[in-house]
Amino acid sequence: MLERLKLKHKLPEITDRIVDTYSHCQVPLHHLETTPLPSRESIVQILEILQEIIFPGYFGKKGLDIHSIKYHVGDSLETVYEMLFREIYRGIRHGCQLSQLSESICSHCEEISENQTVTFLEEIPGLRHALACDVQAAYDGDPAAKGYDDLPSWSTASLMNFNCWAFPCCRES
């Protein structure tokens, strides 16, 4: 079937026309030769690791106990720290480049990114407390529940609260 394609020879000319629009377009629809933008895939991976930290045993590694949890959380937290810093830096650096037209590494952007990363991670204990209160309220309101794992809605409600914490834009002002 591919051997029947007779117009393939037109592709180089079409390619040239497309690439030509990259330098002649008033509104840039590309992101070339600059700091990469934040990665959607990395953000999803960060959120998955955060779920493991916040809900150990429900997400991610199974079989953790009170003796291994500290090592697992510490390792996971270090991974999130490095990944989150990189993604925040990419977002902040992009804005900095737009305003300063500077291509070099920006220590100011690094400092802001690291501070925002640490501030974000410092909120995890408070989030776990808030989620525990949500689960307790659901348990108290469900007379049929024999234990916290019997609550079909707790994980949904907790994940919704987790998402609002992770994405403050969904919070009410």
C-alpha positions as CSV (number, residue, x, y, z in Angstrom):
1,M,0.0,0.0,0.0
2,L,2.8,2.5,0.9
3,E,4.5,1.8,-2.4
4,R,1.4,3.3,-4.2
5,L,1.8,6.7,-2.5
6,K,2.7,9.0,-5.5
7,L,2.7,12.4,-3.8
8,K,5.3,11.7,-1.1
9,H,7.8,13.8,-3.0
10,K,5.7,16.9,-2.0
11,L,6.6,16.4,1.7
12,P,10.0,18.3,1.6
13,E,8.3,21.4,0.1
14,I,5.5,21.2,2.6
15,T,8.0,20.8,5.4
16,D,9.9,24.0,4.2
17,R,6.6,25.9,4.1
18,I,5.7,24.9,7.7
19,V,9.2,25.6,9.1
20,D,9.2,29.0,7.3
21,T,6.1,29.9,9.4
22,Y,8.3,29.5,12.6
23,S,10.3,32.6,11.8
24,H,7.6,34.7,10.1
25,C,4.7,34.3,12.4
26,Q,3.7,37.3,14.6
27,V,2.3,35.1,17.3
28,P,4.9,32.3,18.2
29,L,3.2,28.9,18.2
30,H,6.5,27.2,19.1
31,H,9.0,27.1,21.9
32,L,12.5,26.7,20.5
33,E,16.0,27.4,21.8
34,T,14.9,28.3,25.4
35,T,14.5,26.6,28.7
36,P,12.0,23.8,28.4
37,L,8.5,24.4,29.6
38,P,7.1,22.3,32.5
39,S,6.4,18.8,31.5
40,R,2.9,17.4,31.8
41,E,4.3,13.9,32.2
42,S,6.6,15.0,35.0
43,I,3.8,16.8,36.8
44,V,1.6,13.6,36.7
45,Q,4.6,11.6,38.0
46,I,5.0,14.1,40.8
47,L,1.4,13.8,41.8
48,E,1.6,10.0,41.7
49,I,4.6,10.1,44.1
50,L,2.8,12.6,46.3
51,Q,-0.2,10.2,46.5
52,E,2.2,7.5,47.7
53,I,3.5,9.8,50.4
54,I,0.1,11.0,51.5
55,F,-1.7,7.7,51.2
56,P,1.0,5.0,51.9
57,G,-0.3,1.5,51.2
58,Y,-3.2,2.7,49.1
59,F,-1.1,4.0,46.3
60,G,2.4,2.9,45.1
61,K,4.5,0.5,47.1
62,K,2.7,-2.1,49.2
63,G,3.9,-3.9,52.3
64,L,5.4,-0.9,54.1
65,D,5.5,-1.0,57.8
66,I,6.3,1.5,60.6
67,H,10.0,0.6,60.3
68,S,10.3,1.1,56.5
69,I,8.0,4.1,56.0
70,K,10.5,6.7,57.0
71,Y,13.0,5.5,54.4
72,H,10.3,5.2,51.7
73,V,8.9,8.7,52.5
74,G,12.4,10.2,52.6
75,D,13.4,8.7,49.3
76,S,10.1,9.6,47.7
77,L,10.2,13.2,49.1
78,E,13.7,13.7,47.7
79,T,12.5,12.5,44.3
80,V,9.5,14.9,44.4
81,Y,11.8,17.7,45.6
82,E,14.1,17.4,42.7
83,M,11.4,16.9,40.1
84,L,9.1,19.7,41.5
85,F,12.0,22.1,41.6
86,R,12.8,21.4,38.0
87,E,9.2,21.9,36.8
88,I,8.7,25.1,38.9
89,Y,12.0,26.4,37.6
90,R,11.0,25.8,34.0
91,G,7.8,27.8,34.5
92,I,9.4,30.6,36.4
93,R,12.4,30.7,34.0
94,H,10.1,30.9,31.0
95,G,8.4,34.1,32.4
96,C,11.8,35.5,33.3
97,Q,13.1,34.9,29.8
98,L,10.0,36.6,28.3
99,S,10.6,39.7,30.5
100,Q,14.4,39.9,30.3
101,L,15.2,38.1,27.1
102,S,18.1,36.4,28.9
103,E,19.2,32.9,27.9
104,S,21.6,32.2,30.8
105,I,20.8,30.2,34.0
106,C,19.1,32.6,36.4
107,S,20.0,32.2,40.1
108,H,17.1,34.3,41.0
109,C,14.7,31.9,39.3
110,E,16.5,29.0,41.0
111,E,16.1,30.6,44.4
112,I,12.4,31.3,43.9
113,S,11.8,27.8,42.6
114,E,13.5,26.2,45.5
115,N,11.6,28.3,48.0
116,Q,8.3,27.5,46.3
117,T,9.2,23.8,46.2
118,V,10.0,23.7,50.0
119,T,6.9,25.8,50.8
120,F,4.7,23.3,48.9
121,L,6.3,20.2,50.5
122,E,6.0,21.8,54.0
123,E,2.2,21.7,53.6
124,I,2.0,17.9,53.3
125,P,1.6,17.2,57.1
126,G,-1.3,19.8,57.3
127,L,-2.9,18.2,54.3
128,R,-2.7,14.7,55.8
129,H,-4.3,16.1,59.0
130,A,-7.1,17.7,56.9
131,L,-7.7,14.5,54.9
132,A,-7.8,12.5,58.2
133,C,-10.5,14.8,59.4
134,D,-12.4,14.2,56.2
135,V,-12.2,10.5,56.6
136,Q,-13.3,10.7,60.2
137,A,-16.3,12.8,59.3
138,A,-17.2,10.3,56.6
139,Y,-16.8,7.4,59.1
140,D,-18.9,9.2,61.7
141,G,-21.7,9.7,59.2
142,D,-21.8,6.1,58.0
143,P,-23.3,3.8,60.6
144,A,-22.7,0.8,58.3
145,A,-19.0,1.3,58.2
146,K,-17.0,-1.2,60.3
147,G,-13.7,0.5,59.6
148,Y,-12.2,3.4,57.6
149,D,-11.5,1.1,54.6
150,D,-15.3,0.4,54.4
151,L,-15.9,3.9,53.3
152,P,-16.4,3.9,49.5
153,S,-16.4,7.7,49.4
154,W,-13.4,8.5,51.5
155,S,-10.9,8.0,48.8
156,T,-12.9,10.0,46.3
157,A,-13.4,12.9,48.7
158,S,-9.8,12.8,49.9
159,L,-8.5,12.8,46.3
160,M,-10.7,15.8,45.5
161,N,-9.2,17.6,48.5
162,F,-5.7,16.5,47.5
163,N,-6.3,17.9,44.0
164,C,-7.5,21.2,45.5
165,W,-4.4,21.4,47.6
166,A,-2.1,20.5,44.8
167,F,-3.8,22.9,42.4
168,P,-4.8,26.0,44.4
169,C,-6.5,27.5,41.4
170,C,-9.5,25.3,42.1
171,R,-9.9,26.7,45.6
172,E,-12.6,29.3,46.2
173,S,-11.4,32.8,46.8
